[in-house]
Amino acid sequence: MASSSPGPRYRWAILGMALLAVFGALGLARFSYASILPSMQAALGLSNAQAGSLATADLTGYLLMSVLGGVLAARMGPRRVISAGLLLCTLGLVLTGVSWAYAPALLGRLLAGFGTAMANIPAQAMIGQWFSRRRRGLATGTVGSGASIGLIVAGPLVPWMVASFGDSGWRMSWYVLAAGTFILAVAGFAILRDRPGYTPEGLESTGSHGHLSRRKLYLSGAIWQLGAVYFLFGFAFMIYLTFFTKRLIADIGYTPEAAGTLFMIMGWAGLPAAVLWGWIADKIGRNRAVMAILVLQAVSFALFALWTGTAGLVTSAVLFGLTIWGGPPIVAVMCGDMVGPVAAPAAYGFLTAFHALGQAAGPYVAGRMADAFGSFTSAYLLAAGVAIVGAAGMVLLRAREARPAVAQPG
């Protein structure tokens, strides 16, 4: 077995396994729901509001566990927490697959949400301890791209499973995804390590102050401002993603296969997104990068609402794919900038609670709007407006970018 405190070369194994953990926690356990939703909704006889509330249950679990997951990782080490989270995702996926009615499906999505937070937050936040400050944005962005791989896998896989297994195809899809998540849980426990045996550049001055930062971060004005923007980010983007396939099929008349193809295009567009935005954030600043992401997403949401021709829908999907995974890794890096890499998992977990609350509220509101108005057009226009408000919020935060949000002794 590798040393518990390995050298610099092992950071690439950590990077790869963290990426796969995000792939399992987000790509398989959460974002695949949008692709499975139409056939699952029809089989269980769910309304749009109920379908949205299943996504809300997932995100409620994510919200409840987000702060605790970050704190646990900071205290117990990310290796055990990430592996346990992926196992909990596996249980949630299996329960969703065996569901015969709304209530057990709701419980399955709640458990999956718990596991997603436990795995995703430490996987993204731990990278700051392994890479130098000048490479931290790029490295964290690379980890975030794991979620896009989930869209690439689910886009063609789920329609194929539904076509191959008929009425039980949606159940088989959940079982296959659960098997993949379980394998990643085992691999994560074998490969991940809690800390490096070296000190990357930029970690020296903050590594000893993690406990001080964790006590003060909950009272930081900058943290709360960033949390408000992160809430709006989650509210808007989760509306788009949750009902993406449903809108294409129910509102626009796409076949499941055509919708799956567009879902896959979105995933391919997103594959380099987190890495690209990590690099951009290192060059132009974290705040400006997040502002740009939110503005581009607002354009994507408006196109999906108003331009339903092929060119408009493809442009929307590509724009969304190019931006969806950029925000969370940048926020994770901002946590390291504000409180230091050691306390970053706790700070990122706290901020993720805002993000998860937004994600939980967005699909529920959108589902209710769709039931009331007979389509998802108004919900996507709402998402566009919310994203613009979030971009404006980042302008207010820019003045704090040059100094830490949590003071640390020099």
NURONU-526995 format. One record per residue (C-alpha): residue in one letter; x, z, y; chain; residue number from 1. Coordinates in nm, 3 decimals. Last residue first. Example, Ala and Ser with C-alpha at 12.3 -4.5 7.8 and 13.67 -1.06 7.14 Angstrom:
<rs>
(r "S", (1.367, 0.714, -0.106), "A", 2),
(r "A", (1.230, 0.780, -0.450), "A", 1),
</rs>
This chain:
<rs>
(r "G", (0.089, 0.972, 3.712), "A", 410),
(r "P", (-0.219, 1.167, 3.622), "A", 409),
(r "Q", (-0.517, 0.949, 3.535), "A", 408),
(r "A", (-0.810, 0.864, 3.754), "A", 407),
(r "V", (-1.104, 0.702, 3.581), "A", 406),
(r "A", (-1.227, 0.380, 3.740), "A", 405),
(r "P", (-0.877, 0.245, 3.763), "A", 404),
(r "R", (-0.787, 0.044, 4.074), "A", 403),
(r "A", (-0.777, -0.327, 4.159), "A", 402),
(r "E", (-1.113, -0.410, 4.007), "A", 401),
(r "R", (-1.308, -0.157, 4.211), "A", 400),
(r "A", (-1.389, -0.393, 4.498), "A", 399),
(r "R", (-1.517, -0.647, 4.248), "A", 398),
(r "L", (-1.805, -0.427, 4.128), "A", 397),
(r "L", (-2.054, -0.541, 4.391), "A", 396),
(r "V", (-1.980, -0.904, 4.305), "A", 395),
(r "M", (-2.038, -0.817, 3.939), "A", 394),
(r "G", (-2.394, -0.716, 4.025), "A", 393),
(r "A", (-2.461, -1.061, 4.170), "A", 392),
(r "A", (-2.371, -1.209, 3.831), "A", 391),
(r "G", (-2.617, -0.969, 3.666), "A", 390),
(r "V", (-2.894, -1.076, 3.905), "A", 389),
(r "I", (-2.822, -1.438, 3.809), "A", 388),
(r "A", (-2.848, -1.347, 3.440), "A", 387),
(r "V", (-3.187, -1.180, 3.498), "A", 386),
(r "G", (-3.322, -1.494, 3.664), "A", 385),
(r "A", (-3.216, -1.717, 3.374), "A", 384),
(r "A", (-3.366, -1.477, 3.118), "A", 383),
(r "L", (-3.698, -1.481, 3.305), "A", 382),
(r "L", (-3.697, -1.861, 3.293), "A", 381),
(r "Y", (-3.639, -1.833, 2.918), "A", 380),
(r "A", (-3.938, -1.601, 2.879), "A", 379),
(r "S", (-4.159, -1.831, 3.088), "A", 378),
(r "T", (-4.090, -2.126, 2.857), "A", 377),
(r "F", (-4.143, -1.930, 2.535), "A", 376),
(r "S", (-4.491, -2.068, 2.462), "A", 375),
(r "G", (-4.857, -1.959, 2.436), "A", 374),
(r "F", (-4.863, -1.762, 2.762), "A", 373),
(r "A", (-4.960, -1.415, 2.634), "A", 372),
(r "D", (-4.801, -1.435, 2.288), "A", 371),
(r "A", (-4.485, -1.583, 2.441), "A", 370),
(r "M", (-4.472, -1.312, 2.707), "A", 369),
(r "R", (-4.504, -1.039, 2.445), "A", 368),
(r "G", (-4.223, -1.195, 2.244), "A", 367),
(r "A", (-4.001, -1.224, 2.553), "A", 366),
(r "V", (-4.054, -0.858, 2.644), "A", 365),
(r "Y", (-3.967, -0.748, 2.291), "A", 364),
(r "P", (-3.671, -0.985, 2.271), "A", 363),
(r "G", (-3.522, -0.853, 2.598), "A", 362),
(r "A", (-3.573, -0.478, 2.557), "A", 361),
(r "A", (-3.344, -0.426, 2.258), "A", 360),
(r "Q", (-3.071, -0.648, 2.399), "A", 359),
(r "G", (-3.082, -0.462, 2.728), "A", 358),
(r "L", (-3.060, -0.128, 2.550), "A", 357),
(r "A", (-2.774, -0.267, 2.342), "A", 356),
(r "H", (-2.573, -0.362, 2.649), "A", 355),
(r "F", (-2.630, -0.023, 2.812), "A", 354),
(r "A", (-2.525, 0.152, 2.489), "A", 353),
(r "T", (-2.232, -0.089, 2.473), "A", 352),
(r "L", (-2.097, 0.071, 2.788), "A", 351),
(r "F", (-2.067, 0.408, 2.613), "A", 350),
(r "G", (-1.913, 0.249, 2.305), "A", 349),
(r "Y", (-1.664, 0.064, 2.521), "A", 348),
(r "A", (-1.564, 0.390, 2.688), "A", 347),
(r "A", (-1.524, 0.569, 2.355), "A", 346),
(r "P", (-1.332, 0.277, 2.203), "A", 345),
(r "A", (-1.112, 0.253, 2.518), "A", 344),
(r "A", (-0.989, 0.614, 2.502), "A", 343),
(r "V", (-0.656, 0.520, 2.345), "A", 342),
(r "P", (-0.633, 0.188, 2.533), "A", 341),
(r "G", (-0.642, 0.346, 2.881), "A", 340),
(r "V", (-0.942, 0.455, 3.087), "A", 339),
(r "M", (-1.011, 0.171, 3.331), "A", 338),
(r "D", (-0.786, -0.108, 3.205), "A", 337),
(r "G", (-0.875, -0.033, 2.844), "A", 336),
(r "C", (-1.242, -0.041, 2.933), "A", 335),
(r "M", (-1.187, -0.370, 3.116), "A", 334),
(r "V", (-1.047, -0.510, 2.790), "A", 333),
(r "A", (-1.369, -0.422, 2.608), "A", 332),
(r "V", (-1.569, -0.574, 2.894), "A", 331),
(r "I", (-1.367, -0.893, 2.853), "A", 330),
(r "P", (-1.431, -0.892, 2.479), "A", 329),
(r "P", (-1.806, -0.845, 2.540), "A", 328),
(r "G", (-1.843, -1.125, 2.798), "A", 327),
(r "G", (-1.678, -1.428, 2.638), "A", 326),
(r "W", (-1.880, -1.445, 2.317), "A", 325),
(r "I", (-2.184, -1.616, 2.468), "A", 324),
(r "T", (-2.004, -1.844, 2.714), "A", 323),
(r "L", (-1.912, -2.172, 2.544), "A", 322),
(r "G", (-2.201, -2.136, 2.300), "A", 321),
(r "F", (-2.448, -2.100, 2.585), "A", 320),
(r "L", (-2.315, -2.407, 2.760), "A", 319),
(r "V", (-2.320, -2.602, 2.431), "A", 318),
(r "A", (-2.676, -2.496, 2.351), "A", 317),
(r "S", (-2.803, -2.582, 2.700), "A", 316),
(r "T", (-2.631, -2.920, 2.701), "A", 315),
(r "V", (-2.778, -2.995, 2.357), "A", 314),
(r "L", (-3.126, -2.895, 2.475), "A", 313),
(r "G", (-3.104, -3.101, 2.793), "A", 312),
(r "A", (-2.970, -3.411, 2.619), "A", 311),
(r "T", (-3.231, -3.390, 2.343), "A", 310),
(r "G", (-3.521, -3.363, 2.585), "A", 309),
(r "T", (-3.667, -3.019, 2.651), "A", 308),
(r "W", (-3.540, -2.980, 3.007), "A", 307),
(r "L", (-3.730, -2.688, 3.163), "A", 306),
(r "A", (-3.692, -2.373, 2.954), "A", 305),
(r "F", (-3.372, -2.457, 2.767), "A", 304),
(r "L", (-3.223, -2.591, 3.091), "A", 303),
(r "A", (-3.305, -2.266, 3.271), "A", 302),
(r "F", (-3.138, -2.060, 2.998), "A", 301),
(r "S", (-2.822, -2.271, 3.006), "A", 300),
(r "V", (-2.798, -2.256, 3.387), "A", 299),
(r "A", (-2.833, -1.877, 3.374), "A", 298),
(r "Q", (-2.562, -1.872, 3.107), "A", 297),
(r "L", (-2.325, -2.057, 3.337), "A", 296),
(r "V", (-2.386, -1.803, 3.613), "A", 295),
(r "L", (-2.336, -1.510, 3.374), "A", 294),
(r "I", (-2.007, -1.645, 3.239), "A", 293),
(r "A", (-1.870, -1.714, 3.586), "A", 292),
(r "M", (-1.943, -1.357, 3.697), "A", 291),
(r "V", (-1.775, -1.220, 3.383), "A", 290),
(r "A", (-1.461, -1.422, 3.459), "A", 289),
(r "R", (-1.455, -1.314, 3.822), "A", 288),
(r "N", (-1.469, -0.949, 3.717), "A", 287),
(r "R", (-1.195, -0.973, 3.453), "A", 286),
(r "G", (-0.938, -1.138, 3.677), "A", 285),
(r "I", (-0.831, -1.498, 3.736), "A", 284),
(r "K", (-0.552, -1.544, 3.475), "A", 283),
(r "D", (-0.609, -1.271, 3.215), "A", 282),
(r "A", (-0.984, -1.332, 3.242), "A", 281),
(r "I", (-0.932, -1.704, 3.181), "A", 280),
(r "W", (-0.727, -1.631, 2.867), "A", 279),
(r "G", (-0.994, -1.395, 2.735), "A", 278),
(r "W", (-1.254, -1.655, 2.832), "A", 277),
(r "L", (-1.084, -1.920, 2.620), "A", 276),
(r "V", (-1.033, -1.688, 2.323), "A", 275),
(r "A", (-1.398, -1.579, 2.338), "A", 274),
(r "A", (-1.519, -1.936, 2.369), "A", 273),
(r "P", (-1.306, -2.111, 2.107), "A", 272),
(r "L", (-1.575, -2.090, 1.836), "A", 271),
(r "G", (-1.868, -2.089, 2.076), "A", 270),
(r "A", (-1.910, -2.467, 2.090), "A", 269),
(r "W", (-1.901, -2.470, 1.710), "A", 268),
(r "G", (-2.174, -2.205, 1.698), "A", 267),
(r "M", (-2.396, -2.387, 1.947), "A", 266),
(r "I", (-2.357, -2.702, 1.741), "A", 265),
(r "M", (-2.460, -2.497, 1.434), "A", 264),
(r "F", (-2.780, -2.384, 1.605), "A", 263),
(r "L", (-2.844, -2.747, 1.703), "A", 262),
(r "T", (-2.810, -2.846, 1.337), "A", 261),
(r "G", (-3.035, -2.560, 1.227), "A", 260),
(r "A", (-3.303, -2.676, 1.470), "A", 259),
(r "A", (-3.282, -3.026, 1.321), "A", 258),
(r "E", (-3.311, -2.883, 0.968), "A", 257),
(r "P", (-3.601, -2.656, 1.062), "A", 256),
(r "T", (-3.784, -2.959, 1.210), "A", 255),
(r "Y", (-3.814, -2.972, 1.587), "A", 254),
(r "G", (-4.158, -2.974, 1.748), "A", 253),
(r "I", (-4.080, -2.845, 2.100), "A", 252),
(r "D", (-4.276, -2.520, 2.117), "A", 251),
(r "A", (-4.295, -2.401, 1.755), "A", 250),
(r "I", (-3.977, -2.551, 1.605), "A", 249),
(r "L", (-3.733, -2.546, 1.896), "A", 248),
(r "R", (-3.880, -2.226, 2.035), "A", 247),
(r "K", (-3.848, -2.045, 1.701), "A", 246),
(r "T", (-3.489, -2.162, 1.654), "A", 245),
(r "F", (-3.375, -2.016, 1.987), "A", 244),
(r "F", (-3.606, -1.713, 1.979), "A", 243),
(r "T", (-3.346, -1.446, 1.915), "A", 242),
(r "L", (-3.056, -1.624, 2.088), "A", 241),
(r "Y", (-3.210, -1.690, 2.426), "A", 240),
(r "I", (-3.386, -1.356, 2.454), "A", 239),
(r "M", (-3.064, -1.186, 2.343), "A", 238),
(r "F", (-2.869, -1.353, 2.624), "A", 237),
(r "A", (-3.092, -1.221, 2.899), "A", 236),
(r "F", (-3.134, -0.854, 2.808), "A", 235),
(r "G", (-2.770, -0.819, 2.695), "A", 234),
(r "F", (-2.627, -0.948, 3.023), "A", 233),
(r "L", (-2.872, -0.737, 3.223), "A", 232),
(r "F", (-2.762, -0.421, 3.039), "A", 231),
(r "Y", (-2.395, -0.518, 3.083), "A", 230),
(r "V", (-2.452, -0.543, 3.458), "A", 229),
(r "A", (-2.592, -0.189, 3.461), "A", 228),
(r "G", (-2.304, -0.066, 3.244), "A", 227),
(r "L", (-2.050, -0.213, 3.485), "A", 226),
(r "Q", (-2.208, -0.008, 3.761), "A", 225),
(r "W", (-2.209, 0.301, 3.539), "A", 224),
(r "I", (-1.842, 0.257, 3.452), "A", 223),
(r "A", (-1.755, 0.203, 3.817), "A", 222),
(r "G", (-1.932, 0.524, 3.918), "A", 221),
(r "S", (-1.739, 0.728, 3.660), "A", 220),
(r "L", (-1.922, 1.037, 3.534), "A", 219),
(r "Y", (-1.925, 0.939, 3.164), "A", 218),
(r "L", (-1.558, 0.838, 3.192), "A", 217),
(r "K", (-1.441, 1.186, 3.280), "A", 216),
(r "R", (-1.421, 1.364, 2.945), "A", 215),
(r "R", (-1.305, 1.051, 2.761), "A", 214),
(r "S", (-1.031, 0.994, 3.019), "A", 213),
(r "L", (-0.887, 1.342, 2.979), "A", 212),
(r "H", (-0.883, 1.305, 2.599), "A", 211),
(r "G", (-0.704, 0.968, 2.615), "A", 210),
(r "H", (-0.428, 1.080, 2.847), "A", 209),
(r "S", (-0.121, 1.049, 2.623), "A", 208),
(r "G", (-0.144, 0.675, 2.566), "A", 207),
(r "T", (-0.188, 0.575, 2.923), "A", 206),
(r "S", (0.162, 0.525, 3.060), "A", 205),
(r "E", (0.316, 0.388, 2.741), "A", 204),
(r "L", (0.040, 0.143, 2.652), "A", 203),
(r "G", (0.135, -0.134, 2.893), "A", 202),
(r "E", (0.400, -0.287, 2.668), "A", 201),
(r "P", (0.316, -0.220, 2.303), "A", 200),
(r "T", (0.433, 0.107, 2.142), "A", 199),
(r "Y", (0.536, 0.081, 1.776), "A", 198),
(r "G", (0.414, 0.215, 1.441), "A", 197),
(r "P", (0.070, 0.078, 1.503), "A", 196),
(r "R", (-0.253, 0.277, 1.478), "A", 195),
(r "D", (-0.563, 0.309, 1.262), "A", 194),
(r "R", (-0.474, 0.057, 0.994), "A", 193),
(r "L", (-0.699, -0.221, 0.863), "A", 192),
(r "I", (-0.621, -0.409, 0.541), "A", 191),
(r "A", (-0.776, -0.228, 0.244), "A", 190),
(r "F", (-1.072, -0.070, 0.424), "A", 189),
(r "G", (-1.144, -0.401, 0.595), "A", 188),
(r "A", (-1.132, -0.595, 0.269), "A", 187),
(r "V", (-1.392, -0.365, 0.112), "A", 186),
(r "A", (-1.625, -0.396, 0.411), "A", 185),
(r "L", (-1.565, -0.773, 0.425), "A", 184),
(r "I", (-1.681, -0.812, 0.066), "A", 183),
(r "F", (-1.996, -0.612, 0.146), "A", 182),
(r "T", (-2.071, -0.836, 0.445), "A", 181),
(r "G", (-2.048, -1.148, 0.231), "A", 180),
(r "A", (-2.284, -1.003, -0.030), "A", 179),
(r "A", (-2.532, -0.903, 0.241), "A", 178),
(r "L", (-2.529, -1.258, 0.383), "A", 177),
(r "V", (-2.611, -1.395, 0.039), "A", 176),
(r "Y", (-2.893, -1.142, -0.004), "A", 175),
(r "W", (-3.041, -1.219, 0.340), "A", 174),
(r "S", (-3.044, -1.592, 0.266), "A", 173),
(r "M", (-3.200, -1.530, -0.075), "A", 172),
(r "R", (-3.492, -1.358, 0.099), "A", 171),
(r "W", (-3.541, -1.651, 0.337), "A", 170),
(r "G", (-3.536, -1.891, 0.045), "A", 169),
(r "S", (-3.803, -1.702, -0.147), "A", 168),
(r "D", (-4.082, -1.940, -0.048), "A", 167),
(r "G", (-3.874, -2.244, -0.137), "A", 166),
(r "F", (-3.541, -2.170, -0.302), "A", 165),
(r "S", (-3.348, -2.490, -0.224), "A", 164),
(r "A", (-3.511, -2.581, 0.108), "A", 163),
(r "V", (-3.490, -2.224, 0.237), "A", 162),
(r "M", (-3.129, -2.191, 0.120), "A", 161),
(r "W", (-3.034, -2.522, 0.283), "A", 160),
(r "P", (-3.207, -2.423, 0.607), "A", 159),
(r "V", (-3.013, -2.091, 0.596), "A", 158),
(r "L", (-2.671, -2.238, 0.521), "A", 157),
(r "P", (-2.659, -2.510, 0.791), "A", 156),
(r "G", (-2.681, -2.285, 1.100), "A", 155),
(r "A", (-2.586, -1.962, 0.923), "A", 154),
(r "V", (-2.219, -2.053, 0.873), "A", 153),
(r "I", (-2.152, -2.197, 1.219), "A", 152),
(r "L", (-2.355, -1.919, 1.378), "A", 151),
(r "G", (-2.153, -1.658, 1.189), "A", 150),
(r "I", (-1.827, -1.825, 1.294), "A", 149),
(r "S", (-1.937, -1.764, 1.651), "A", 148),
(r "A", (-1.938, -1.389, 1.591), "A", 147),
(r "G", (-1.573, -1.400, 1.485), "A", 146),
(r "S", (-1.485, -1.535, 1.831), "A", 145),
(r "G", (-1.479, -1.176, 1.958), "A", 144),
(r "V", (-1.155, -1.107, 1.775), "A", 143),
(r "T", (-0.985, -1.397, 1.956), "A", 142),
(r "G", (-1.114, -1.264, 2.286), "A", 141),
(r "T", (-0.951, -0.930, 2.217), "A", 140),
(r "A", (-0.619, -1.107, 2.160), "A", 139),
(r "L", (-0.649, -1.323, 2.473), "A", 138),
(r "G", (-0.747, -1.030, 2.692), "A", 137),
(r "R", (-0.473, -0.805, 2.552), "A", 136),
(r "R", (-0.188, -1.052, 2.586), "A", 135),
(r "R", (-0.054, -0.933, 2.923), "A", 134),
(r "R", (-0.127, -0.569, 2.835), "A", 133),
(r "S", (0.077, -0.583, 2.516), "A", 132),
(r "F", (-0.099, -0.595, 2.181), "A", 131),
(r "W", (-0.170, -0.340, 1.905), "A", 130),
(r "Q", (-0.342, -0.050, 2.084), "A", 129),
(r "G", (-0.566, -0.282, 2.286), "A", 128),
(r "I", (-0.688, -0.441, 1.963), "A", 127),
(r "M", (-0.884, -0.126, 1.875), "A", 126),
(r "A", (-1.170, -0.204, 2.118), "A", 125),
(r "Q", (-1.303, -0.514, 1.943), "A", 124),
(r "A", (-1.305, -0.377, 1.589), "A", 123),
(r "P", (-1.409, -0.029, 1.713), "A", 122),
(r "I", (-1.727, -0.170, 1.873), "A", 121),
(r "N", (-1.818, -0.418, 1.601), "A", 120),
(r "A", (-1.816, -0.200, 1.290), "A", 119),
(r "M", (-2.010, 0.113, 1.388), "A", 118),
(r "A", (-2.237, -0.086, 1.621), "A", 117),
(r "T", (-2.326, -0.337, 1.349), "A", 116),
(r "G", (-2.388, -0.062, 1.095), "A", 115),
(r "F", (-2.652, 0.113, 1.304), "A", 114),
(r "G", (-2.815, -0.220, 1.386), "A", 113),
(r "A", (-2.829, -0.313, 1.017), "A", 112),
(r "L", (-3.007, 0.017, 0.953), "A", 111),
(r "L", (-3.267, -0.065, 1.220), "A", 110),
(r "R", (-3.311, -0.418, 1.083), "A", 109),
(r "G", (-3.387, -0.282, 0.738), "A", 108),
(r "L", (-3.628, -0.024, 0.877), "A", 107),
(r "L", (-3.824, -0.293, 1.061), "A", 106),
(r "A", (-3.830, -0.509, 0.750), "A", 105),
(r "P", (-3.972, -0.210, 0.563), "A", 104),
(r "A", (-4.253, -0.179, 0.822), "A", 103),
(r "Y", (-4.344, -0.549, 0.864), "A", 102),
(r "A", (-4.431, -0.624, 0.503), "A", 101),
(r "W", (-4.286, -0.723, 0.164), "A", 100),
(r "S", (-3.924, -0.644, 0.249), "A", 99),
(r "V", (-3.666, -0.721, -0.022), "A", 98),
(r "G", (-3.448, -0.926, 0.213), "A", 97),
(r "T", (-3.463, -0.679, 0.501), "A", 96),
(r "L", (-3.358, -0.402, 0.263), "A", 95),
(r "V", (-3.062, -0.609, 0.145), "A", 94),
(r "L", (-2.954, -0.681, 0.502), "A", 93),
(r "G", (-2.977, -0.313, 0.600), "A", 92),
(r "L", (-2.770, -0.201, 0.303), "A", 91),
(r "T", (-2.500, -0.456, 0.380), "A", 90),
(r "C", (-2.493, -0.353, 0.745), "A", 89),
(r "L", (-2.438, 0.007, 0.630), "A", 88),
(r "L", (-2.141, -0.111, 0.427), "A", 87),
(r "L", (-2.007, -0.294, 0.731), "A", 86),
(r "G", (-2.035, 0.023, 0.937), "A", 85),
(r "A", (-1.855, 0.229, 0.675), "A", 84),
(r "S", (-1.566, -0.018, 0.681), "A", 83),
(r "I", (-1.547, -0.015, 1.061), "A", 82),
(r "V", (-1.562, 0.366, 1.079), "A", 81),
(r "R", (-1.297, 0.419, 0.813), "A", 80),
(r "R", (-1.045, 0.184, 0.976), "A", 79),
(r "P", (-1.127, 0.267, 1.338), "A", 78),
(r "G", (-0.965, 0.612, 1.346), "A", 77),
(r "M", (-1.137, 0.946, 1.308), "A", 76),
(r "R", (-1.143, 1.064, 1.673), "A", 75),
(r "A", (-1.145, 0.741, 1.877), "A", 74),
(r "A", (-1.341, 0.561, 1.605), "A", 73),
(r "L", (-1.598, 0.841, 1.594), "A", 72),
(r "V", (-1.634, 0.830, 1.973), "A", 71),
(r "G", (-1.690, 0.455, 1.970), "A", 70),
(r "G", (-1.944, 0.476, 1.690), "A", 69),
(r "L", (-2.125, 0.766, 1.856), "A", 68),
(r "V", (-2.175, 0.573, 2.180), "A", 67),
(r "S", (-2.298, 0.259, 2.002), "A", 66),
(r "M", (-2.500, 0.428, 1.727), "A", 65),
(r "L", (-2.829, 0.474, 1.910), "A", 64),
(r "L", (-2.797, 0.140, 2.089), "A", 63),
(r "Y", (-2.712, -0.057, 1.776), "A", 62),
(r "G", (-3.005, 0.102, 1.596), "A", 61),
(r "T", (-3.222, 0.003, 1.891), "A", 60),
(r "L", (-3.071, -0.345, 1.871), "A", 59),
(r "D", (-3.182, -0.396, 1.515), "A", 58),
(r "A", (-3.522, -0.249, 1.598), "A", 57),
(r "T", (-3.549, -0.483, 1.899), "A", 56),
(r "A", (-3.478, -0.781, 1.676), "A", 55),
(r "L", (-3.763, -0.665, 1.455), "A", 54),
(r "S", (-3.965, -0.609, 1.775), "A", 53),
(r "G", (-3.931, -0.975, 1.864), "A", 52),
(r "A", (-4.082, -1.081, 1.533), "A", 51),
(r "Q", (-4.360, -0.827, 1.585), "A", 50),
(r "A", (-4.433, -0.966, 1.933), "A", 49),
(r "N", (-4.425, -1.323, 1.798), "A", 48),
(r "S", (-4.682, -1.220, 1.536), "A", 47),
(r "L", (-4.575, -1.161, 1.176), "A", 46),
(r "G", (-4.745, -1.310, 0.870), "A", 45),
(r "L", (-4.476, -1.197, 0.625), "A", 44),
(r "A", (-4.399, -1.546, 0.491), "A", 43),
(r "A", (-4.443, -1.717, 0.829), "A", 42),
(r "Q", (-4.214, -1.473, 1.009), "A", 41),
(r "M", (-3.951, -1.501, 0.736), "A", 40),
(r "S", (-3.957, -1.882, 0.753), "A", 39),
(r "P", (-3.923, -1.886, 1.133), "A", 38),
(r "L", (-3.681, -1.587, 1.158), "A", 37),
(r "I", (-3.398, -1.697, 0.926), "A", 36),
(r "S", (-3.202, -1.883, 1.196), "A", 35),
(r "A", (-3.257, -1.620, 1.465), "A", 34),
(r "Y", (-3.170, -1.342, 1.218), "A", 33),
(r "S", (-2.825, -1.495, 1.158), "A", 32),
(r "F", (-2.722, -1.328, 1.484), "A", 31),
(r "R", (-2.732, -0.975, 1.347), "A", 30),
(r "A", (-2.578, -0.901, 1.008), "A", 29),
(r "L", (-2.389, -1.226, 0.952), "A", 28),
(r "G", (-2.237, -1.319, 1.288), "A", 27),
(r "L", (-2.244, -0.973, 1.445), "A", 26),
(r "A", (-2.118, -0.725, 1.186), "A", 25),
(r "G", (-1.967, -0.974, 0.942), "A", 24),
(r "F", (-1.796, -1.201, 1.192), "A", 23),
(r "V", (-1.693, -0.896, 1.395), "A", 22),
(r "A", (-1.525, -0.754, 1.084), "A", 21),
(r "L", (-1.366, -1.094, 1.019), "A", 20),
(r "L", (-1.210, -1.095, 1.368), "A", 19),
(r "A", (-1.085, -0.739, 1.314), "A", 18),
(r "M", (-0.930, -0.855, 0.987), "A", 17),
(r "G", (-0.745, -1.140, 1.156), "A", 16),
(r "L", (-0.620, -0.930, 1.447), "A", 15),
(r "I", (-0.509, -0.647, 1.218), "A", 14),
(r "A", (-0.320, -0.896, 1.000), "A", 13),
(r "W", (-0.160, -1.035, 1.316), "A", 12),
(r "R", (-0.069, -0.684, 1.431), "A", 11),
(r "Y", (0.128, -0.643, 1.108), "A", 10),
(r "R", (0.424, -0.823, 1.261), "A", 9),
(r "P", (0.474, -0.545, 1.517), "A", 8),
(r "G", (0.538, -0.264, 1.266), "A", 7),
(r "P", (0.308, -0.062, 1.042), "A", 6),
(r "S", (0.185, 0.295, 1.091), "A", 5),
(r "S", (-0.025, 0.371, 0.778), "A", 4),
(r "S", (0.242, 0.193, 0.575), "A", 3),
(r "A", (0.119, -0.085, 0.352), "A", 2),
(r "M", (0.000, 0.000, 0.000), "A", 1),
</rs>
